[in-house]
Amino acid sequence: MKCQILHESRGRMRVYLFQNGMSLAQADMLETALCEKEGIVRVQVYDRTCDAIIYYKGNRENVIDALRHFRYEGLEVKPTVTGRELNRQYQNKLVRMVVTRGLRKCFVPMPIRHILACIRAWHFIKEGIACLLKGKIEVALLDATAITVSLLRQDMKTASSIMFLLRIGETLEEWTHKKSVDDLARIMSLNIDQVWVEENGQECLMPIDQVKVGDIVVIRTGHVIPLDGEVISCDAAVNQASMTGEPISIHKSEGAYVYAGTVVEQGQCRVRVKKEMGEGQYDRIIKMIEDSEKLKSAAEDRASHLADQLVPYSLGGTLLTYLITRDPTRALAFLMVDFSCALKLAMPISVLSAMKECADHDMTVKGGRFMEMVAEADTIVFDKTGTLTYANPKVRQVIPFNGNSEQESLRLAACLEEHYPHSIANAVVEEAKRRGLDHEEKHSKVEYVIAHGIASSIDGKKAIIGSYHFVFEDEKCVVPEQEKDKFDHLPQDCSLLYMAIGGVLAAVICIDDPVRPEAADVIKTLHEIGFSKIVMMTGDNEAAARSIARQVGVDEYHAGVLPEDKALFVQKEKEQGKTVMMIGDGINDSPALSEADVGIAISTGAAIAREISDIMITTEDLVALVQLKRLSDALMKRIDENYRFIIGFNSLLILSGVAGILQPTTSALLHNISTIAIGLRSTTNLIKEA
């Protein structure tokens, strides 16, 4: 591809592509292809000008090489849905509306314009009549009354202006809603690269785009079902909240149909694939979001209700003014200026803009109301592993017991752990890989016991790996008599993973769980910006928990807790009147994430944690939590300012109209200018105000 560098600064390059026009599809293809190149962070493509802005890290020659070798023909990368077509559709629609109005005023004779105005008015009048027939006095009735009165007074200019601005407002509202749904759908689309596929009685990891209809995939506890299919064997409970909204998991049996995006909460499923990747997922997510009340924040609901509640007062004020003054022009002041346009437009735009800004700061917010809850929250509960500590802990040491070798113990542990998504499990698998240990399947069916560990069978003996509570208290495993002293002197400054075979301890794996370097500063800052209580909860041992708690500076910590303990703690805090945020990444955090007022998941964690969370952090930096709080506070401040301005300014316009200072058309013009201005202000970034 021939191109020219127009401007360049550190880590940023703007290029012009020499081609005769660029289609929307080509723009998406270019953006997708470049984003997949190593070192390229973000790409913005402008199809109208054939420009692209590329943000990158590292060597600029890699970017130039990627551009030099780019070709639309034979491109293997499937372009992602970017929302470019949706934006263009509404941009063109708005331009057509403005141009059509201008041409009509310039070239259509006045009598014909009057007829056209009466025809267009019928739509609004019909909606007003429908409100009355339903026994409701809402904004539609106010709009219909203003248009009808203007027509009866033969003030066609005012009637046309009202209808034009109402149509502009409706189009903007529809655009922002659809765009928000589209953005959220793309953010929430499944990010699954590999799946376990059963072939000839063996399981192997396979890229998801290579899975075909008819293949059998195996999904275990905590994993997202990657593709639609029919269950051929199953002993599992599936959480279908992402599709049906029901929080209760459903038991699936042979012959049942399962959908991509749902999560196996407990057990294991073997599913015969019925639809390949991409078929229907995006559309279903779109429908799920549109049907969900999560998109609406309390502020939006209040704005909508307040706008409708003010309608009777506007109508009453119109009648009262006319009875007192006998001046229809002054009476029209109440009808020409209403609160609904600004309230119903500015509030949703404020919330949606804030959600978009969160996405720019590596946070996915699944609904505006959750940002309001973050602003109100006074208590935070942190999980430890993978949250306050790194999501990629390291194996420090493998201590074998009962005559087992270190290498064989690690090999077996990796064989069991590779099936389940947890940072500790990942550490074991990575250490085996680093040592060059192959861990082919040599066990029977694997069972994950939430917050405890994994159970299987090897050579007829039960093999388990997990927490102390699981191995020694639940499963009643024992330490070899001759090695009790060795067991008593295990390191206490790290996380310990116990493995037993045939009821006897086989090995202890010591995991270094280093604290994130920013954790202490983040905890301190969270205290400063409004959180009165910060708690750490972990299933780890007391010594490791105490060490981490001291380093990061939490107010209190709880060690050796089970999932139900975390959820119960959150519940008790809420009963005391606290607004609680829960931050976690594992399957064992899921009950607490559901129970909290706001559940926040780390994107590197388990699929089910991401699925049920209200907000997902897609960066490795906990500073995002501080940004989230500041953005949420700034959003609530903006909403409050918008409320005061809309009520105050429009009330001033009404009073000026009633006093005869302003003509109705002038009031309507100022009202509409202020509505557009506050709508535009609501789209600006909040972080500058935070």
C-alpha positions in Angstrom: 0.0 0.0 0.0 1.5 3.3 -1.1 1.1 6.0 1.6 2.7 9.3 2.8 3.5 10.3 6.4 1.7 13.6 7.0 2.7 14.2 10.6 4.7 12.3 13.2 5.4 12.6 16.9 6.6 10.2 19.5 4.5 7.1 19.4 2.0 8.6 16.9 1.9 8.8 13.1 -0.7 10.2 10.7 -0.5 8.8 7.2 -2.3 9.4 3.9 -3.2 6.4 1.8 -3.0 6.9 -2.0 -6.3 5.3 -3.2 -9.3 6.6 -5.0 -11.7 6.8 -2.2 -12.1 4.4 0.8 -15.3 2.5 1.6 -16.5 1.9 5.1 -15.6 -1.8 4.8 -12.1 -1.0 3.7 -11.7 1.4 6.6 -12.7 -1.4 9.0 -10.3 -3.8 7.3 -7.4 -1.4 7.5 -8.1 -0.7 11.2 -8.4 -4.3 12.1 -5.4 -5.5 10.2 -3.1 -2.8 11.7 -4.3 -3.3 15.2 -3.2 -6.9 15.0 0.4 -6.0 14.3 2.8 -6.2 17.1 3.6 -2.8 18.7 0.6 -1.0 17.3 -1.6 0.2 20.2 -4.5 1.9 18.5 -5.6 3.0 15.0 -8.1 5.6 13.9 -9.1 5.5 10.2 -10.8 8.4 8.4 -12.5 7.0 5.3 -13.5 10.4 3.9 -9.9 11.7 3.7 -8.2 8.3 3.4 -6.1 9.1 6.5 -5.1 7.0 9.4 -3.7 7.9 12.8 -1.5 5.1 14.3 -0.5 5.0 17.9 2.4 2.6 18.5 5.1 1.5 20.9 8.6 0.5 20.0 10.2 0.7 16.6 8.5 2.9 14.0 9.9 0.8 11.2 7.4 -2.0 12.2 4.6 0.4 11.5 6.0 1.5 8.2 6.6 -2.2 7.2 3.0 -3.1 8.2 1.7 -0.2 5.9 4.0 -1.1 3.1 2.8 -4.7 3.0 -0.9 -4.1 3.6 -3.3 -5.2 0.8 -7.1 -5.3 0.9 -7.0 -8.3 -1.5 -6.5 -11.7 0.2 -6.7 -10.2 3.7 -7.2 -13.1 6.1 -8.2 -10.9 9.0 -11.9 -10.7 9.5 -12.8 -7.0 10.1 -14.4 -6.2 13.4 -17.6 -4.3 13.8 -16.5 -0.7 14.5 -19.8 1.3 14.4 -18.5 3.4 11.5 -21.5 2.5 9.3 -24.0 3.4 12.1 -22.3 6.8 12.7 -22.3 7.6 8.9 -26.0 6.7 8.7 -27.0 9.2 11.3 -24.6 11.9 10.2 -26.1 11.7 6.7 -29.6 11.7 8.1 -28.9 14.9 10.1 -27.3 16.6 7.1 -30.3 15.7 4.9 -32.7 17.1 7.5 -30.8 20.5 7.6 -30.3 20.7 3.8 -33.9 19.8 3.1 -35.2 22.5 5.5 -32.9 25.1 3.9 -33.9 24.2 0.3 -37.6 24.2 1.3 -37.3 27.7 2.7 -35.5 28.9 -0.3 -37.4 27.4 -3.2 -40.8 26.1 -2.0 -43.6 28.7 -2.2 -45.1 29.8 1.1 -48.6 28.3 0.6 -47.1 24.9 -0.2 -44.9 25.2 2.9 -47.9 25.8 5.0 -49.6 22.7 3.6 -46.5 20.6 4.3 -46.3 22.0 7.8 -49.9 20.9 8.5 -49.1 17.4 7.2 -46.0 17.0 9.3 -47.8 18.4 12.4 -50.3 15.5 12.2 -47.6 13.1 13.6 -47.1 15.2 16.7 -50.8 15.9 17.2 -51.6 12.2 16.9 -49.1 11.4 19.7 -50.6 14.1 21.9 -54.2 12.7 21.4 -52.9 9.2 22.2 -51.5 10.6 25.5 -54.9 12.0 26.4 -56.7 8.8 25.4 -54.4 6.9 27.8 -55.2 9.4 30.6 -51.7 10.7 30.7 -50.4 14.2 30.6 -46.8 13.9 29.2 -44.3 15.7 27.1 -45.9 14.5 23.8 -49.1 16.4 24.8 -47.2 19.6 25.5 -45.4 19.4 22.1 -48.8 18.7 20.3 -50.4 21.7 22.1 -47.6 24.1 21.2 -47.7 23.0 17.5 -51.6 23.2 17.4 -51.8 26.6 19.0 -49.1 27.9 16.5 -51.1 26.5 13.6 -54.4 28.0 14.8 -52.7 31.4 15.1 -51.3 30.8 11.6 -47.8 31.2 12.9 -46.4 28.6 10.5 -42.8 29.7 11.1 -43.0 28.9 14.8 -44.8 25.6 14.2 -42.2 24.5 11.6 -39.3 25.5 13.9 -40.7 23.5 16.8 -41.2 20.4 14.6 -37.8 20.7 13.0 -36.0 20.9 16.4 -38.1 18.1 17.8 -37.1 15.8 14.9 -33.4 16.8 15.4 -33.7 16.0 19.1 -35.4 12.6 18.4 -32.7 11.7 15.9 -29.8 12.7 18.3 -31.4 10.7 21.1 -31.9 7.6 18.8 -28.3 7.9 17.5 -26.7 8.2 21.0 -28.8 5.2 22.2 -27.9 3.0 19.3 -24.3 4.0 19.4 -24.1 3.2 23.1 -25.7 -0.2 22.5 -23.3 -0.8 19.6 -20.2 0.2 21.6 -21.2 -2.0 24.6 -22.0 -4.9 22.3 -18.5 -4.8 20.8 -16.9 -4.5 24.2 -18.9 -7.4 25.6 -18.4 -9.6 22.6 -16.6 -12.8 23.4 -12.8 -12.7 23.5 -12.0 -16.4 23.3 -9.0 -17.5 21.4 -8.8 -21.2 22.1 -11.1 -24.0 23.2 -10.8 -27.6 24.3 -11.9 -29.9 21.5 -12.3 -33.6 21.8 -10.7 -35.7 19.1 -10.3 -39.5 19.2 -11.0 -39.6 22.9 -8.3 -36.9 23.7 -8.7 -33.3 24.4 -6.6 -30.7 22.6 -6.5 -26.9 22.6 -7.6 -25.5 19.3 -8.0 -21.9 18.0 -11.6 -21.1 18.0 -11.7 -20.0 14.4 -10.7 -23.6 13.4 -13.7 -25.2 15.2 -16.3 -26.4 12.7 -19.9 -27.4 13.0 -20.1 -30.9 14.3 -16.9 -30.7 16.5 -17.2 -31.6 20.1 -16.0 -28.9 22.6 -15.5 -29.5 26.3 -16.4 -26.7 28.7 -15.6 -26.9 32.5 -16.5 -24.8 35.5 -15.9 -21.1 35.2 -15.5 -21.2 31.4 -17.6 -19.4 28.8 -19.5 -21.6 26.3 -17.7 -20.3 23.2 -20.2 -21.5 20.5 -23.8 -22.4 20.1 -24.4 -26.1 20.3 -26.3 -29.2 21.5 -25.3 -30.9 24.7 -24.3 -34.5 24.2 -23.3 -35.2 27.8 -23.5 -32.9 30.7 -23.5 -32.7 34.5 -23.4 -28.9 34.8 -25.2 -25.8 35.9 -25.1 -23.1 33.3 -25.5 -19.4 34.1 -27.6 -17.8 31.3 -27.8 -14.3 32.7 -26.1 -12.8 29.7 -28.9 -14.1 27.4 -32.0 -14.3 29.6 -31.3 -12.0 32.5 -32.1 -14.8 34.9 -29.4 -14.9 37.7 -30.2 -18.5 38.7 -28.1 -21.1 36.9 -30.0 -23.8 34.9 -29.1 -27.5 35.0 -28.4 -28.8 31.5 -28.9 -32.4 30.4 -28.3 -34.3 27.2 -30.1 -32.9 24.2 -30.4 -29.3 25.6 -29.3 -26.4 23.6 -26.6 -24.0 25.0 -25.7 -20.5 23.7 -22.4 -18.8 23.2 -21.7 -16.3 26.0 -23.3 -18.3 28.8 -21.1 -19.7 31.5 -20.7 -23.1 33.1 -21.0 -22.3 36.7 -20.4 -25.8 38.0 -19.6 -29.1 36.4 -18.7 -30.0 32.8 -20.3 -30.0 29.4 -19.6 -31.8 26.1 -21.2 -29.8 23.3 -21.6 -30.6 19.7 -21.1 -27.3 17.8 -24.1 -26.1 15.8 -22.9 -22.6 14.8 -19.5 -21.4 13.9 -17.8 -18.4 15.5 -19.6 -15.1 14.9 -22.9 -16.5 13.7 -25.6 -14.7 15.7 -23.5 -13.7 18.8 -23.3 -10.0 18.0 -27.1 -9.7 17.2 -28.0 -11.6 20.4 -25.8 -9.3 22.5 -27.4 -6.3 20.9 -30.8 -7.6 21.8 -29.7 -8.4 25.3 -28.5 -4.9 25.9 -31.5 -3.2 24.4 -33.8 -5.3 26.6 -31.7 -4.6 29.7 -32.6 -1.9 32.2 -29.0 -1.7 33.0 -28.5 0.9 30.3 -30.7 3.3 32.1 -29.2 5.1 35.1 -31.3 6.5 37.9 -30.4 10.0 36.7 -32.0 9.2 33.3 -35.1 7.9 34.9 -35.4 11.0 37.1 -34.9 13.2 34.1 -37.6 11.5 32.2 -40.0 11.4 35.1 -39.3 15.1 36.0 -39.9 16.2 32.4 -43.3 14.4 32.4 -44.2 15.7 35.8 -43.6 19.3 34.7 -46.0 19.1 31.8 -49.2 19.7 33.8 -47.6 22.8 35.3 -46.7 24.1 31.8 -50.2 23.6 30.6 -51.7 25.1 33.7 -49.3 28.1 33.5 -50.4 28.6 29.8 -54.1 28.7 30.8 -53.6 30.8 33.8 -51.5 33.4 31.9 -54.1 33.7 29.2 -56.9 34.1 31.8 -55.0 36.9 33.5 -53.5 38.7 30.6 -55.9 37.7 27.7 -52.7 37.8 25.7 -52.1 34.5 23.7 -48.6 35.6 22.9 -47.6 35.7 26.6 -49.5 32.4 27.2 -47.5 30.8 24.5 -44.3 31.4 26.6 -45.1 28.3 28.6 -45.6 26.2 25.5 -42.6 27.5 23.6 -40.2 26.6 26.4 -40.3 23.2 28.0 -37.9 21.3 30.2 -38.2 17.9 28.4 -35.9 18.4 25.5 -32.9 19.4 27.6 -33.6 16.9 30.4 -34.2 14.0 28.1 -31.3 14.7 25.9 -28.5 16.0 28.2 -28.8 13.4 30.9 -28.5 10.2 28.7 -25.7 11.9 26.7 -23.9 12.7 30.0 -24.1 9.1 31.1 -23.2 7.5 27.8 -20.3 9.9 27.3 -19.0 8.9 30.7 -19.3 5.2 29.9 -17.4 5.9 26.7 -14.7 7.8 28.6 -14.4 4.9 31.0 -13.8 2.6 27.9 -11.0 5.0 26.9 -9.4 4.5 30.3 -9.6 0.7 30.0 -12.8 0.1 31.9 -16.0 -1.5 30.6 -19.1 -0.2 32.3 -22.2 -2.3 31.6 -24.7 0.3 32.6 -24.9 4.0 33.6 -26.4 3.2 37.0 -23.3 1.4 38.1 -21.3 4.7 37.8 -23.8 6.3 40.1 -23.3 3.5 42.6 -19.5 3.9 42.4 -20.0 7.6 43.2 -22.1 6.7 46.2 -19.9 3.8 47.4 -18.1 4.1 50.7 -16.8 0.5 51.2 -14.5 -1.5 49.0 -13.8 -5.2 49.3 -10.7 -6.5 47.5 -9.8 -10.1 46.6 -6.1 -10.6 47.1 -4.7 -13.0 44.5 -4.7 -11.5 41.0 -6.2 -8.2 42.3 -4.0 -6.6 44.9 -1.3 -8.9 43.8 -0.1 -9.7 40.2 -2.3 -11.8 38.0 0.8 -13.8 37.0 2.3 -15.2 40.3 5.3 -17.4 40.0 6.2 -20.8 41.4 9.0 -20.4 43.9 9.5 -24.0 45.0 8.0 -27.4 44.7 8.3 -29.5 47.8 7.6 -33.2 47.2 6.3 -35.6 49.8 5.8 -39.4 50.1 8.7 -40.3 47.8 7.5 -38.3 44.8 10.0 -36.4 42.7 9.8 -32.6 42.3 9.6 -32.8 38.5 6.8 -35.5 38.4 4.8 -33.6 41.1 4.9 -30.4 39.0 4.1 -32.3 35.8 1.0 -33.8 37.4 -0.1 -30.5 39.0 0.2 -28.8 35.6 -1.8 -31.6 34.0 -4.7 -30.9 36.5 -4.5 -27.2 36.7 -4.4 -26.4 32.9 -8.1 -26.9 32.6 -9.1 -24.0 35.0 -8.8 -20.2 34.8 -7.0 -18.9 37.9 -3.8 -17.0 38.3 -2.4 -19.7 40.7 -3.3 -22.4 38.1 -1.6 -20.4 35.4 1.5 -20.1 37.5 1.8 -23.9 37.8 1.3 -24.5 34.1 3.8 -21.8 33.2 6.4 -23.2 35.5 6.0 -26.7 34.0 6.4 -25.1 30.6 9.5 -23.2 31.7 11.1 -26.4 32.9 10.2 -28.2 29.6 7.8 -30.7 31.2 5.2 -32.3 29.0 2.0 -32.9 30.8 -0.2 -35.0 28.5 -3.6 -36.1 29.8 -3.1 -39.0 32.2 -6.1 -38.6 34.4 -9.8 -39.2 34.2 -12.6 -36.6 34.3 -11.6 -33.4 36.1 -13.9 -31.9 38.6 -13.5 -28.3 39.9 -14.7 -27.7 43.4 -15.3 -23.9 43.7 -12.9 -22.1 46.1 -11.3 -25.5 47.1 -9.5 -27.1 44.2 -9.5 -29.8 41.6 -10.3 -33.5 42.0 -9.6 -36.3 39.5 -8.4 -39.9 39.3 -4.9 -41.2 38.3 -4.2 -44.9 37.9 -7.3 -45.6 40.0 -6.2 -43.3 42.9 -8.0 -40.1 43.7 -5.8 -37.1 43.0 -6.7 -33.7 44.4 -5.0 -30.3 44.4 -6.1 -27.1 46.2 -6.3 -25.3 49.5 -5.4 -26.6 52.9 -9.1 -26.6 53.8 -10.0 -28.8 50.8 -7.1 -31.3 51.0 -6.9 -31.8 54.8 -10.3 -30.8 56.3 -12.8 -31.8 53.5 -10.9 -34.7 51.9 -9.2 -35.9 55.2 -5.9 -36.4 53.5 -2.9 -37.1 55.7 0.8 -36.1 55.9 3.3 -39.0 55.8 4.3 -39.6 59.4 8.1 -39.4 58.7 7.7 -36.0 57.0 5.6 -34.1 59.5 8.5 -32.0 60.6 9.1 -31.0 57.0 5.5 -30.1 56.7 5.5 -28.0 59.8 8.3 -25.9 58.5 6.8 -25.0 55.1 7.4 -21.3 54.1 4.6 -19.0 55.4 5.4 -15.9 53.4 3.8 -17.3 50.2 0.7 -19.0 48.9 0.7 -22.8 49.4 -1.0 -25.2 47.0 -1.4 -28.8 48.3 -1.6 -31.9 46.1 -2.5 -35.4 47.4 -2.8 -38.8 45.7 -4.6 -41.6 47.3 -5.4 -39.7 50.4 -1.7 -38.9 51.1 0.1 -35.6 50.6 2.2 -35.8 47.5 3.6 -32.2 47.1 3.3 -28.7 48.2 3.8 -25.9 45.6 5.0 -22.6 47.0 3.7 -19.6 45.0 5.2 -16.2 45.1 2.3 -13.7 45.0 4.0 -10.3 44.6 2.1 -7.1 45.4 1.3 -4.8 42.5 3.7 -1.8 42.9 0.8 0.7 42.6 -1.4 -1.1 45.1 -0.4 0.8 48.2 -0.7 4.2 46.5 -4.0 3.3 45.0 -5.4 2.3 48.5 -4.1 5.5 50.0 -5.7 7.6 47.2 -9.0 5.7 47.5 -9.1 6.7 51.1 -8.5 10.3 50.2 -11.2 10.5 47.6 -14.1 9.2 49.7 -13.8 5.5 50.7 -14.1 5.1 54.5 -13.5 1.4 54.7 -11.2 -0.8 52.5 -11.1 -4.5 53.2 -9.0 -7.4 51.8 -10.5 -10.9 51.8 -8.6 -14.1 50.7 -8.7 -17.8 50.9 -4.9 -17.7 51.6 -3.3 -18.5 54.9 -3.1 -16.0 57.8 0.6 -15.2 57.5 0.5 -14.4 53.7 -2.7 -12.4 54.1 -1.3 -10.3 57.0 1.9 -9.6 55.1 0.0 -8.3 52.0 -2.5 -6.3 54.1 0.4 -4.6 55.9 2.1 -3.7 52.6 -0.9 -2.2 50.9 -2.5 -0.5 53.9 -6.1 -1.8 53.9 -8.3 -1.1 57.0 -8.9 -4.8 57.7 -8.3 -8.2 56.2 -9.8 -11.7 56.5 -7.8 -14.8 55.7 -8.9 -18.4 54.9 -12.4 -17.3 53.7 -14.7 -19.2 51.4 -16.8 -17.7 48.6 -19.9 -17.7 50.8 -17.9 -15.9 53.5 -17.1 -13.1 51.0 -20.7 -12.8 49.9 -21.9 -12.8 53.5 -19.5 -10.1 54.5 -20.8 -7.9 51.6 -24.4 -8.6 52.6 -23.7 -7.6 56.2 -22.1 -4.3 55.1 -25.1 -3.5 53.0 -27.4 -4.2 55.8 -25.5 -1.6 57.9 -26.3 1.0 55.2 -23.0 0.8 53.3 -22.7 1.0 49.6 -20.2 -1.7 48.7 -17.9 -2.2 45.7 -16.3 -5.7 45.3 -13.2 -6.2 43.2 -12.1 -9.7 42.2 -11.0 -12.0 39.4 -11.7 -15.6 40.3 -14.6 -18.1 40.2 -14.6 -17.9 44.0 -15.3 -14.2 43.9 -18.4 -14.6 41.8 -21.0 -14.8 44.7 -19.6 -11.6 46.3 -19.4 -9.8 42.9 -23.2 -10.6 42.5 -24.0 -9.5 46.0 -22.2 -6.2 45.9 -23.8 -2.9 44.8 -21.1 -2.7 42.2 -19.1 -5.8 41.2 -15.8 -5.1 39.4 -13.8 -7.8 37.7 -10.2 -7.9 36.5 -10.3 -8.9 32.8 -7.4 -11.4 33.2 -9.6 -13.5 35.6 -12.2 -16.2 35.3 -14.9 -15.8 32.6 -17.7 -16.1 35.1 -16.3 -13.3 37.1 -16.2 -11.1 34.0 -19.7 -12.3 33.0 -21.5 -11.3 36.2 -19.6 -8.2 37.0 -21.0 -4.7 36.5 -17.7 -3.2 35.5 -14.6 -4.8 34.0 -11.1 -3.4 34.2 -9.2 -4.3 31.1 -5.8 -3.0 32.2 -3.2 -4.4 34.6 -3.0 -1.1 36.5 -5.2 -0.6 39.6 -5.0 3.1 39.1 -8.0 2.5 36.9 -10.1 2.3 40.1 -9.1 5.8 41.1 -10.0 7.0 37.6 -13.3 5.2 37.8 -14.2 6.9 41.1 -13.2 10.3 39.9 -15.1 9.9 36.6 -18.2 8.7 38.5 -18.0 11.7 40.9 -17.5 14.1 38.0 -20.5 12.5 36.2 -22.8 13.1 39.2 -21.5 16.7 39.5 -22.2 17.3 35.8 -25.7 15.8 36.1 -26.4 18.0 39.1 -25.1 21.1 37.2 -27.2 20.2 34.2 -30.3 19.9 36.3 -29.8 23.3 37.9 -29.0 25.0 34.6 -31.9 23.5 32.7 -34.5 24.3 35.4 -33.1 27.8 36.1 -32.5 29.0 32.5 -35.8 27.7 31.1 -37.7 29.1 34.1 -36.1 32.5 33.3 -37.2 32.2 29.6 -40.7 31.4 30.7 -40.9 34.4 33.1 -39.4 36.7 30.4 -42.1 35.5 28.0 -44.9 36.0 30.4 -43.7 39.5 31.3 -43.6 40.3 27.6 -39.9 40.9 27.5 -39.3 38.1 25.0 -41.4 37.0 22.0 -42.4 33.3 21.9 -40.1 32.7 18.8 -37.2 34.3 20.6 -37.8 32.2 23.7 -38.1 29.0 21.6 -34.8 29.9 19.8 -32.9 30.6 23.1 -34.4 27.4 24.6 -33.2 25.3 21.7 -29.8 26.9 21.5 -29.3 26.2 25.2 -30.5 22.6 24.8 -28.0 22.0 22.0 -25.2 23.7 24.0 -25.8 21.7 27.1 -26.0 18.5 25.0 -22.6 19.3 23.4 -21.1 20.1 26.8 -22.3 16.8 28.1 -20.2 15.0 25.5 -17.0 16.6 26.7 -14.5 14.6 28.8 -15.1 14.4 32.5 -11.6 13.7 33.6 -10.6 17.3 33.2 -13.1 18.2 35.9 -12.2 15.3 38.2 
